[in-house]
Amino acid sequence: MPENNNSENETPLMHFMVGSKLELTQKRQSVDTSSERDFPRITRIPGIMGGKPCIRGMRVTVGMITGQLSVGTSIDELLRHFTYLEKEDILQAIGYAGATASSTEYDLAGSN
C-alpha cells in the first residue's frame, strides 16, 4: 500500500481498492512505547527483512509466524520446522501481532 510522505504531525494517508475505485483513507496509529518491554524477543532492525518485526533479529518475521498459524499450522509444527525458535518466540509473535492490530485504526472511506 503506498503511503504519502507527510510531515510527522500529519496523519499518513493510505490507499484502498473499493470495488474498481481507489479511495484515500486516513490511518491513525497510537504509539506503543511498551512493545520493547512487553515483547523483548521481537526486534525491528532496518537491515533485516526490511525492518519488519522479527524474532530475535533472525530472518523470521512476526507475519510469517502468524500467517502459518492462520492457516492451521500448530505451534508444535512451527517448532519442528524452525528448530532455532522457542515456544516463547512464537507466543510473543502472537502477542505482538495482537497488540499491534489493536493499536491501529483505519478510517475507511465512506464510514463514520
C-alpha positions as CSV (number, residue, x, y, z in Angstrom):
1,M,0.0,0.0,0.0
2,P,1.6,3.3,-0.9
3,E,1.9,5.9,1.8
4,N,2.3,9.6,1.2
5,N,5.4,11.2,2.7
6,N,3.7,13.6,5.2
7,S,5.3,15.5,7.9
8,E,5.4,13.9,11.4
9,N,2.4,16.0,12.6
10,E,0.1,14.9,9.8
11,T,-1.9,11.7,9.6
12,P,-0.4,9.3,7.0
13,L,-2.8,8.5,4.1
14,M,-3.5,5.0,2.9
15,H,-5.0,3.9,-0.4
16,F,-7.5,1.0,-0.5
17,M,-9.2,-0.5,-3.5
18,V,-13.0,-0.4,-3.1
19,G,-14.6,-2.2,-6.0
20,S,-12.8,-0.7,-9.0
21,K,-12.2,2.6,-7.3
22,L,-9.1,3.6,-5.4
23,E,-10.1,5.5,-2.3
24,L,-8.0,7.6,0.0
25,T,-8.3,7.0,3.7
26,Q,-6.5,8.2,6.9
27,K,-4.5,5.9,9.1
28,R,-4.3,6.7,12.8
29,Q,-1.8,4.8,14.9
30,S,-1.2,5.1,18.6
31,V,2.4,4.9,19.7
32,D,3.0,1.9,22.0
33,T,6.2,2.5,23.9
34,S,5.8,-0.7,25.9
35,S,6.4,-3.0,22.9
36,E,10.1,-3.5,23.6
37,R,9.4,-4.1,27.3
38,D,6.4,-6.4,26.7
39,F,7.9,-8.3,23.7
40,P,11.7,-8.4,24.1
41,R,12.1,-11.2,21.6
42,I,10.5,-9.1,18.8
43,T,13.0,-6.9,17.1
44,R,12.8,-4.3,14.3
45,I,16.2,-3.8,12.6
46,P,16.2,-1.7,9.3
47,G,18.7,-4.1,7.6
48,I,16.9,-7.3,8.4
49,M,13.7,-8.2,6.5
50,G,13.1,-4.6,5.6
51,G,12.7,-3.5,9.2
52,K,9.6,-5.8,9.7
53,P,9.1,-7.1,13.2
54,C,11.3,-10.3,13.5
55,I,12.0,-12.9,16.1
56,R,15.3,-12.1,18.0
57,G,16.9,-10.4,15.0
58,M,16.6,-13.5,12.8
59,R,15.0,-13.6,9.3
60,V,11.7,-14.9,10.7
61,T,9.1,-12.2,10.7
62,V,6.1,-12.0,13.0
63,G,3.9,-12.0,9.9
64,M,5.5,-15.3,8.8
65,I,4.6,-16.9,12.1
66,T,1.1,-15.5,12.3
67,G,0.5,-16.4,8.7
68,Q,1.4,-20.0,9.3
69,L,-0.8,-20.1,12.4
70,S,-3.7,-18.6,10.5
71,V,-3.7,-21.5,8.0
72,G,-3.8,-24.1,10.7
73,T,-0.1,-24.8,11.4
74,S,0.3,-25.7,15.1
75,I,2.9,-24.2,17.4
76,D,4.5,-27.6,17.7
77,E,4.7,-27.9,13.9
78,L,6.3,-24.5,13.7
79,L,8.9,-25.5,16.4
80,R,9.7,-28.7,14.4
81,H,10.1,-26.7,11.2
82,F,12.0,-23.7,12.7
83,T,14.3,-25.7,15.0
84,Y,16.1,-22.5,16.2
85,L,12.8,-21.0,17.5
86,E,11.5,-21.5,21.0
87,K,7.9,-21.6,22.1
88,E,8.2,-18.2,23.8
89,D,9.3,-16.7,20.5
90,I,6.0,-17.8,18.9
91,L,3.9,-16.7,21.8
92,Q,5.5,-13.3,21.8
93,A,4.9,-13.1,18.0
94,I,1.2,-13.7,18.6
95,G,1.1,-11.2,21.4
96,Y,2.9,-8.6,19.4
97,A,0.6,-9.1,16.4
98,G,-2.4,-8.7,18.6
99,A,-1.1,-5.6,20.3
100,T,-0.1,-4.0,17.0
101,A,-3.5,-4.8,15.4
102,S,-5.4,-3.3,18.4
103,S,-3.3,-0.1,18.3
104,T,-4.0,0.7,14.7
105,E,-7.3,2.1,13.4
106,Y,-8.3,2.8,9.8
107,D,-11.0,5.3,8.8
108,L,-12.4,3.5,5.8
109,A,-13.7,5.8,3.1
110,G,-17.5,6.4,3.5
111,S,-17.7,5.0,7.0
112,N,-18.3,7.0,10.2
